[in-house]
C-alpha cells in the first residue's frame, strides 16, 4: 500500500510540474473590472505566472470544500458527542448498580430509598 501511495504522489508531482512548465506566461489579475476600478478609485492588480493562478484556484476550491463539509457534518458530530455522554452516564449508573449494597433487604426498596442524582 505504501508503494501505491508513493507512485500516486510521484505521478501527481510530474503532472504538476508539466502544468507549471506549460503555463509559464505572466498574467495580470485585477481586483475589480477596469470601469468599476476607475469609478471607485481602487485599481489593485498583481502579475503572476498562469500556473500559480491555476494552482491557487485549485487550493481555494479544496479549502472551500473542506469548510463546507465541516459545517455540513456539524449535526453528526454533535449527535456523536451527545451519545458519548449518554453512554458514559449509563456506564456510571451500571457501576453504581453493580456495587454491593450496604443495606440488607430488598434491592428495589434500596434503589427507591437512594436520593435522586442532581441534574
HELIX and SHEET records of a PDB file:
HELIX    1   1 UNK A    2  UNK A   22  1                                  21    
HELIX    2   2 UNK A   34  UNK A   40  1                                   7    
HELIX    3   3 UNK A   50  UNK A   72  1                                  23    
HELIX    4   4 UNK A   74  UNK A   98  1                                  25    
HELIX    5   5 UNK A  107  UNK A  113  1                                   7    
SHEET    1   A 2 UNK A  26  UNK A  30  0                                        
SHEET    2   A 2 UNK A  45  UNK A  49 -1                                        
END                                                                             
